[in-house]
């Protein structure tokens, strides 16, 4: 019965969209629309009559405009409007005050069904809102849930950002602050933290593109960092064998733990635990007491990445070409081993709710694994060298590596068609990258950090050129995605000519 009822309302909507004047009570353009509606409605059987029993005055007969869609009960109208996608709902809500009032109930659910969590944008802000001193229209906590214009505007902005991601429309801005390779990046809203081979860690404001604070203390390259903005803390690991727990508010190192006489490659934390990966071993600490709770001989090589999962589980990857799932409650600890890569595994990301693990390797491939034990379920090929960084959210997958490119993939497509486009602005290998709903940040071995902004695009070609990252080597320079010149040339891009003078060391 529900199936027939949904089909009937869909037929009703289709007929109305063919005759928009029926929304406001004007006469139909011709009687053919009415005849079409009657034939389709009768084909649905008597179930519709039962649904409308006791409400004969609401019988959906629309011949010559004698009855309007707005005469239907609220539940019927909402059912009809539920079939409408974004653009149709915009037009529908503008035809009648009653539709406009009812559409308030739909924009929120439409946003949720399209993009999942309603609060994904809660920490995001835009440069436009900063310039106009307005509250960020994407911050849900600032507005009531029943405000149609806010939800409609939020949907519009999110729709535009998703379109920009799909069509590779973005602006690129540069952050300068490290001497040598940028080894690790973590991102939280408009706060970004980076570490490098210069032994430094820097906290950045992505709205001003300026560093807020620098953290000194490590005596070697800082290979890994992890933010915890809720507690205003972060943890770092270095080749000096130590992990350090820092306070973002004071800029001071609160605690320091000696993990290994050799390099510590990776680190992670949650509310209760700290974890560090070094040469062949993984150590787990109680975050509050800073006492070691477990030490595992996890791999036969360097542990390049670790990730805490459930209260007692974590995942690690290594130069021994494997990934492993561990549970410290078990005597053996090893739960599952993921084998398939033919070269060291440098990075991975996972989603525990969907049971998916994705890894990048020196064999130039990206593998998607089933955490439940089904093995490798998909392999993505496209990189021409080692894949150093991996992150995914939903269908969107971002990878970066030694071939100097950042690649955007759609996991909803077949592996051979999944690669959407390539972001090319780095001249040297890309060590790390992170992204959220509106932006992506990447760090390379050339010491650069790039902000790829999919929300705030450049207003004109001149501004676009000025915001493009200028990358240089000893012999040539690259501007944006397309222009590569010698150091003595002038740049001409769509009638914009600008002489560039660069001093190279």
C-alpha positions as CSV (number, residue, x, y, z in Angstrom):
1,X,0.0,0.0,0.0
2,X,2.8,2.5,0.9
3,X,4.5,1.7,-2.4
4,X,1.3,2.5,-4.3
5,X,0.8,5.7,-2.3
6,X,4.4,6.8,-2.9
7,X,3.9,6.1,-6.6
8,X,0.7,8.1,-6.6
9,X,2.3,11.1,-5.0
10,X,5.2,10.9,-7.4
11,X,2.7,10.9,-10.3
12,X,1.0,13.9,-8.8
13,X,4.3,15.7,-8.5
14,X,5.3,14.8,-12.1
15,X,2.0,16.1,-13.4
16,X,2.3,19.3,-11.4
17,X,5.8,20.0,-12.6
18,X,4.6,19.6,-16.2
19,X,2.0,22.2,-15.4
20,X,3.5,24.7,-12.9
21,X,0.5,27.0,-13.0
22,X,-1.4,24.4,-10.9
23,X,0.7,25.3,-7.9
24,X,-0.9,28.7,-7.5
25,X,-4.4,27.8,-8.6
26,X,-4.3,29.2,-12.2
27,X,-6.0,27.2,-14.9
28,X,-4.1,24.4,-16.5
29,X,-2.7,25.2,-20.0
30,X,-4.8,22.5,-21.5
31,X,-6.9,19.5,-20.6
32,X,-4.4,17.0,-21.7
33,X,-2.5,17.5,-18.4
34,X,-5.6,16.7,-16.5
35,X,-6.4,13.6,-18.6
36,X,-2.8,12.4,-18.1
37,X,-3.0,12.8,-14.3
38,X,-6.4,11.0,-14.1
39,X,-5.1,8.1,-16.2
40,X,-2.0,7.7,-14.1
41,X,-3.8,8.1,-10.8
42,X,-6.5,5.5,-11.7
43,X,-3.7,3.1,-12.6
44,X,-2.6,3.1,-8.9
45,X,-5.7,1.2,-7.8
46,X,-8.0,1.9,-4.9
47,X,-5.3,2.3,-2.4
48,X,-5.3,6.1,-3.0
49,X,-9.0,6.2,-2.3
50,X,-8.5,4.5,1.1
51,X,-5.8,7.0,2.0
52,X,-8.1,9.8,1.2
53,X,-11.1,8.2,2.9
54,X,-13.0,10.7,5.0
55,X,-11.5,13.7,3.1
56,X,-13.6,13.9,-0.1
57,X,-13.0,17.6,-0.4
58,X,-9.3,16.9,-0.8
59,X,-9.7,14.6,-3.7
60,X,-6.8,15.5,-6.1
61,X,-8.8,16.4,-9.1
62,X,-7.1,19.3,-10.9
63,X,-9.3,19.7,-14.0
64,X,-9.1,23.3,-15.2
65,X,-7.7,24.5,-11.9
66,X,-10.8,23.8,-9.8
67,X,-8.6,22.3,-7.1
68,X,-5.0,23.2,-6.2
69,X,-2.2,21.2,-4.8
70,X,-2.2,23.6,-1.8
71,X,-5.7,22.2,-0.9
72,X,-4.2,18.9,0.0
73,X,-3.6,18.0,3.7
74,X,-0.1,18.8,5.1
75,X,1.0,15.2,5.2
76,X,0.2,14.7,1.6
77,X,2.0,17.9,0.5
78,X,5.0,17.0,2.5
79,X,5.1,13.5,0.9
80,X,4.9,15.1,-2.5
81,X,7.6,17.6,-1.7
82,X,9.8,14.9,-0.3
83,X,10.3,13.6,-3.9
84,X,11.6,17.0,-5.0
85,X,15.4,17.6,-5.3
86,X,17.1,20.9,-4.5
87,X,16.2,23.0,-7.5
88,X,12.6,21.8,-7.6
89,X,12.1,22.5,-4.0
90,X,13.3,26.1,-4.5
91,X,10.8,26.7,-7.3
92,X,8.0,24.9,-5.4
93,X,8.5,26.9,-2.2
94,X,8.2,30.2,-4.2
95,X,4.8,29.5,-5.7
96,X,2.7,29.6,-2.6
97,X,3.0,30.8,1.0
98,X,1.8,27.4,2.3
99,X,4.5,25.5,0.3
100,X,7.1,28.0,1.6
101,X,6.1,27.4,5.2
102,X,6.1,23.6,4.8
103,X,9.5,23.6,3.0
104,X,11.0,24.7,6.3
105,X,10.6,21.1,7.5
106,X,12.3,19.7,4.4
107,X,15.6,21.7,3.9
108,X,17.1,20.3,7.1
109,X,16.2,16.7,6.2
110,X,17.3,17.2,2.6
111,X,20.7,18.4,3.8
112,X,21.0,15.4,6.2
113,X,20.1,12.9,3.5
114,X,22.5,14.4,1.0
115,X,25.6,14.8,3.2
116,X,25.0,12.9,6.4
117,X,26.0,14.7,9.6
118,X,24.2,18.0,10.2
119,X,27.1,19.3,12.3
120,X,29.9,18.6,9.9
121,X,30.2,22.3,9.1
122,X,29.9,23.5,12.7
123,X,33.6,24.5,13.0
124,X,34.0,25.9,9.6
125,X,34.1,29.6,8.8
126,X,34.7,31.6,5.7
127,X,36.9,34.6,4.8
128,X,33.8,36.3,3.6
129,X,32.1,36.2,7.0
130,X,35.3,37.5,8.6
131,X,35.5,40.4,6.2
132,X,31.9,41.4,6.8
133,X,32.1,40.7,10.6
134,X,29.1,38.4,10.3
135,X,28.7,35.1,12.1
136,X,29.5,32.2,9.9
137,X,26.3,31.1,8.1
138,X,27.5,27.5,8.3
139,X,27.7,27.4,12.1
140,X,24.6,25.5,13.0
141,X,24.7,26.4,16.7
142,X,24.2,30.1,15.9
143,X,20.7,29.6,14.4
144,X,17.4,27.9,15.2
145,X,16.6,24.7,13.4
146,X,13.3,26.1,12.1
147,X,14.8,29.0,10.1
148,X,14.1,28.1,6.5
149,X,16.3,30.7,5.0
150,X,19.3,29.6,7.0
151,X,18.9,25.9,6.1
152,X,18.2,26.8,2.5
153,X,21.3,29.0,2.4
154,X,23.4,26.4,4.1
155,X,22.3,23.8,1.6
156,X,23.1,26.2,-1.3
157,X,26.6,26.9,0.0
158,X,27.3,23.2,0.6
159,X,25.9,22.4,-2.8
160,X,28.3,24.9,-4.4
161,X,31.3,23.5,-2.5
162,X,30.5,20.0,-3.6
163,X,30.1,21.2,-7.2
164,X,33.5,22.9,-6.9
165,X,35.1,19.6,-5.7
166,X,33.5,17.8,-8.6
167,X,34.6,20.3,-11.2
168,X,38.0,21.0,-9.8
169,X,37.3,24.7,-9.0
170,X,39.5,26.1,-6.3
171,X,41.9,28.8,-5.3
172,X,45.5,28.0,-4.1
173,X,47.3,30.0,-1.4
174,X,50.8,29.5,0.1
175,X,52.0,29.3,3.6
176,X,55.7,29.8,4.2
177,X,57.3,28.8,7.4
178,X,59.5,25.7,7.2
179,X,63.1,25.2,6.0
180,X,63.2,21.7,4.5
181,X,60.5,19.1,4.1
182,X,57.1,19.5,5.7
183,X,56.7,16.0,7.3
184,X,53.2,16.1,8.8
185,X,50.0,18.1,8.8
186,X,46.9,17.9,10.9
187,X,43.7,20.0,10.3
188,X,40.8,21.1,12.5
189,X,38.5,23.7,11.1
190,X,40.5,26.8,10.4
191,X,43.4,25.6,12.6
192,X,46.2,23.7,11.0
193,X,49.4,22.4,12.5
194,X,52.5,21.4,10.5
195,X,55.9,19.9,11.4
196,X,59.1,19.6,9.4
197,X,62.7,18.5,9.0
198,X,63.7,21.8,10.6
199,X,62.7,20.4,14.0
200,X,59.9,22.9,14.3
201,X,56.1,22.7,14.7
202,X,53.9,25.6,13.7
203,X,50.2,26.3,14.4
204,X,48.5,28.3,11.6
205,X,45.3,30.3,11.2
206,X,44.1,29.4,7.7
207,X,42.0,32.6,7.5
208,X,45.0,34.9,7.8
209,X,47.5,32.4,6.4
210,X,49.8,33.3,9.2
211,X,51.5,31.2,12.0
212,X,49.9,31.7,15.4
213,X,52.7,29.9,17.4
214,X,55.8,27.9,16.9
215,X,56.9,25.0,19.1
216,X,60.6,24.2,19.7
217,X,62.1,21.4,21.6
218,X,62.7,18.4,19.4
219,X,66.3,17.7,18.4
220,X,65.5,16.1,15.0
221,X,62.9,16.1,12.2
222,X,59.3,15.9,13.5
223,X,57.7,13.0,11.6
224,X,54.2,13.0,13.1
225,X,51.7,15.2,14.9
226,X,48.1,14.8,16.1
227,X,45.8,17.6,17.2
228,X,43.2,17.4,20.0
229,X,41.5,20.8,19.8
230,X,38.9,19.9,22.4
231,X,41.6,19.7,25.0
232,X,43.8,22.3,23.4
233,X,46.6,19.8,23.2
234,X,48.7,18.0,20.5
235,X,51.3,15.3,20.5
236,X,54.4,15.0,18.3
237,X,57.1,12.5,17.6
238,X,60.6,12.9,16.2
239,X,63.8,11.2,15.1
240,X,65.3,12.2,18.5
241,X,63.4,9.2,20.0
242,X,60.9,11.3,22.0
243,X,57.2,12.0,21.9
244,X,56.0,15.3,23.4
245,X,52.6,16.5,24.6
246,X,52.1,20.2,24.0
247,X,49.7,22.8,25.3
248,X,48.3,24.9,22.5
249,X,47.3,27.8,24.8
250,X,50.7,28.3,26.5
251,X,52.9,26.9,23.7
252,X,54.8,24.8,26.3
253,X,55.7,21.2,26.3
254,X,53.9,19.6,29.2
255,X,55.3,16.1,29.0
256,X,58.0,14.2,27.2
257,X,58.4,10.5,26.9
258,X,61.5,8.6,25.6
259,X,60.1,5.9,23.3
260,X,63.1,4.6,21.3
261,X,66.8,5.1,20.9
262,X,66.0,5.5,17.2
263,X,63.4,7.4,15.2
264,X,59.8,7.5,16.3
265,X,57.9,7.6,13.0
266,X,54.2,7.9,14.0
267,X,51.9,8.9,16.8
268,X,48.2,9.2,17.7
269,X,46.1,10.0,20.7
270,X,42.5,9.8,21.9
271,X,40.9,10.8,25.2
272,X,42.5,7.9,27.2
273,X,45.6,6.7,25.2
274,X,48.8,7.7,23.5
275,X,50.4,5.5,20.9
276,X,53.7,5.7,19.1
277,X,55.3,3.6,16.3
278,X,59.1,3.3,16.0
279,X,61.5,0.7,14.6
280,X,59.5,-2.6,14.6
281,X,57.6,-1.7,17.9
282,X,54.4,0.0,19.0
283,X,54.1,1.4,22.5
284,X,50.7,2.3,24.1
285,X,50.5,4.8,27.0
286,X,47.8,5.9,29.4
287,X,47.3,9.5,28.5
288,X,46.5,10.8,32.0
289,X,49.2,8.9,34.0
290,X,51.7,8.7,31.1
291,X,52.5,5.1,31.9
292,X,53.2,2.5,29.3
293,X,50.3,0.0,29.2
294,X,51.5,-2.2,26.2
295,X,54.5,-2.8,24.1
296,X,54.2,-4.9,21.0
297,X,56.8,-6.2,18.6
298,X,54.4,-5.4,15.8
299,X,56.4,-5.4,12.5
300,X,59.7,-6.4,10.9
301,X,60.4,-2.8,9.8
302,X,59.7,0.9,10.6
303,X,56.1,1.6,11.7
304,X,55.2,4.5,9.5
305,X,51.6,5.1,10.7
306,X,49.4,4.1,13.7
307,X,45.8,4.8,14.4
308,X,43.7,4.2,17.6
309,X,40.3,2.7,17.0
310,X,38.1,1.2,19.7
311,X,39.0,1.4,23.4
312,X,41.6,-1.4,23.1
313,X,42.3,-1.7,19.4
314,X,44.6,0.0,16.9
315,X,46.0,-0.4,13.4
316,X,49.6,0.0,12.2
317,X,51.4,-0.1,8.9
318,X,55.1,-0.7,8.1
319,X,57.9,-1.0,5.7
320,X,57.4,-4.8,5.9
321,X,54.6,-4.3,3.4
322,X,51.7,-5.1,5.8
323,X,49.0,-3.5,7.9
324,X,47.9,-5.1,11.1
325,X,44.9,-4.8,13.4
326,X,45.6,-5.3,17.1
327,X,43.6,-5.7,20.3
328,X,45.6,-5.2,23.5
329,X,43.1,-7.3,25.5
330,X,44.1,-10.5,23.7
331,X,47.1,-12.5,24.7
332,X,48.4,-12.7,21.2
333,X,47.1,-9.1,20.5
334,X,47.2,-9.6,16.7
335,X,43.6,-9.7,15.3
336,X,44.1,-9.5,11.6
337,X,46.9,-9.0,9.0
338,X,46.4,-7.3,5.7
339,X,48.8,-8.4,3.0
340,X,48.8,-7.5,-0.7
341,X,51.1,-4.6,-1.2
342,X,54.5,-5.4,-2.7
343,X,56.3,-2.4,-1.3
344,X,56.3,-0.5,2.1
345,X,53.0,0.8,3.3
346,X,53.5,4.5,4.2
347,X,50.0,5.7,5.1
348,X,46.4,4.6,5.7
349,X,43.0,5.9,6.8
350,X,40.0,4.0,8.1
351,X,36.3,4.4,8.8
352,X,35.2,2.0,11.6
353,X,31.5,2.6,11.0
354,X,31.7,1.3,7.5
355,X,34.5,-1.2,8.2
356,X,36.8,0.2,5.5
357,X,40.6,0.6,5.6
358,X,42.5,2.3,2.7
359,X,46.2,2.3,2.4
360,X,48.9,3.8,0.2
361,X,52.2,2.1,-0.7
362,X,55.5,2.3,-2.4
363,X,54.2,0.0,-5.1
364,X,52.2,3.1,-6.5
365,X,48.8,1.6,-5.6
366,X,46.0,2.4,-3.2
367,X,44.2,-0.6,-1.7
368,X,40.8,-0.7,-0.1
369,X,40.4,-3.4,2.6
370,X,37.5,-4.9,4.5
371,X,38.2,-4.7,8.2
372,X,36.0,-7.7,8.7
373,X,38.6,-9.9,7.0
374,X,37.5,-10.1,3.3
375,X,40.9,-8.8,2.2
376,X,41.5,-6.3,-0.5
377,X,38.3,-5.4,-2.2
378,X,39.5,-2.6,-4.5
379,X,42.8,-1.3,-6.0
380,X,43.2,2.2,-7.3
381,X,46.0,2.9,-9.8
382,X,47.1,6.2,-11.1
383,X,50.2,7.4,-9.2
384,X,53.5,7.0,-11.0
385,X,55.5,6.7,-7.8
386,X,55.1,5.9,-4.1
387,X,51.9,7.0,-2.3
388,X,52.8,8.8,0.9
389,X,49.5,10.2,2.2
390,X,45.9,8.9,2.2
391,X,42.7,10.3,3.6
392,X,39.0,9.6,2.8
393,X,35.6,10.8,3.8
394,X,32.6,9.1,2.4
395,X,33.1,8.7,-1.3
396,X,35.9,11.3,-1.6
397,X,39.4,9.9,-1.4
398,X,42.6,12.1,-1.5
399,X,46.1,10.7,-2.1
400,X,49.5,12.3,-2.5
401,X,53.0,11.1,-3.2
402,X,56.4,11.2,-4.7
403,X,55.1,12.0,-8.2
404,X,54.5,15.6,-6.9
405,X,50.7,15.2,-7.5
406,X,47.6,15.2,-5.3
407,X,44.8,13.0,-6.8
408,X,41.1,13.2,-6.1
409,X,39.1,10.0,-6.4
410,X,35.4,9.0,-6.2
411,X,35.1,5.7,-4.4
412,X,31.6,5.3,-5.7
413,X,32.9,4.6,-9.2
414,X,34.7,1.6,-10.6
415,X,38.4,1.6,-9.8
416,X,39.3,2.3,-13.4
417,X,37.1,5.4,-13.5
418,X,37.5,6.6,-9.9
419,X,40.2,9.2,-10.5
420,X,38.4,12.5,-11.0
421,X,41.4,14.9,-11.5
422,X,45.0,15.7,-10.4
423,X,46.1,18.7,-8.4
424,X,49.5,19.8,-9.6
425,X,51.2,22.7,-7.9
426,X,54.1,21.2,-6.0
427,X,57.4,20.7,-7.8
428,X,58.8,18.2,-5.3
429,X,57.2,15.1,-3.7
430,X,54.1,15.7,-1.5
431,X,54.8,14.3,1.9
432,X,51.4,14.9,3.5
433,X,47.8,16.2,2.9
434,X,44.6,16.6,4.9
435,X,41.2,17.8,3.9
436,X,37.7,18.7,5.2
437,X,34.5,19.7,3.5
438,X,35.7,23.0,2.1
439,X,39.5,22.8,1.8
440,X,42.7,20.7,1.4
441,X,46.1,21.4,2.8
442,X,49.3,19.8,1.5
443,X,53.0,19.8,2.5
444,X,55.9,19.0,0.3
445,X,59.6,18.2,0.5
446,X,60.2,21.7,-0.9
447,X,59.1,23.2,2.4
448,X,55.8,24.6,1.1
449,X,52.4,24.2,2.6
450,X,49.5,24.9,0.1
451,X,45.9,25.7,0.9
452,X,43.5,24.5,-1.7
453,X,40.2,26.3,-1.0
454,X,37.1,25.0,-2.6
455,X,34.8,27.5,-0.9
456,X,36.3,30.9,-1.5
457,X,37.2,31.1,-5.1
458,X,39.1,33.9,-6.8
459,X,36.9,36.7,-8.1
460,X,38.9,37.3,-11.3
461,X,41.8,36.0,-13.4
462,X,44.3,38.5,-11.9
463,X,43.5,37.5,-8.4
464,X,43.7,33.9,-9.4
465,X,47.2,34.3,-10.8
466,X,48.4,36.3,-7.8
467,X,47.1,33.6,-5.4
468,X,48.8,30.7,-7.4
469,X,51.6,29.1,-5.6
470,X,55.0,30.1,-7.2
471,X,57.3,27.0,-6.9
472,X,60.9,27.2,-8.0
473,X,63.9,25.0,-8.5
474,X,67.4,26.1,-9.5
475,X,66.4,26.1,-13.2
476,X,62.8,26.8,-13.6
477,X,59.6,28.0,-12.0
478,X,56.0,26.7,-11.9
479,X,53.0,28.9,-11.4
480,X,49.7,27.2,-10.7
481,X,48.8,24.1,-12.7
482,X,49.7,25.1,-16.3
483,X,52.6,27.6,-16.5
484,X,56.2,26.5,-16.3
485,X,58.9,29.0,-17.3
486,X,62.6,29.7,-17.0
487,X,63.6,32.2,-14.3
488,X,64.2,35.0,-16.8
489,X,60.9,34.8,-18.7
490,X,57.8,36.9,-18.3
491,X,54.5,35.2,-17.5
492,X,51.5,35.7,-19.7
493,X,48.3,34.1,-18.7
494,X,45.0,35.2,-20.4
495,X,46.3,38.7,-21.2
496,X,47.8,39.2,-17.7
497,X,51.6,39.9,-17.9
498,X,53.7,40.1,-14.9
499,X,57.5,40.1,-14.6
500,X,58.8,37.8,-11.9
501,X,62.1,38.2,-10.1
502,X,63.1,35.3,-7.8
503,X,66.3,35.1,-5.8
504,X,67.4,31.5,-5.5
505,X,70.0,30.3,-2.9
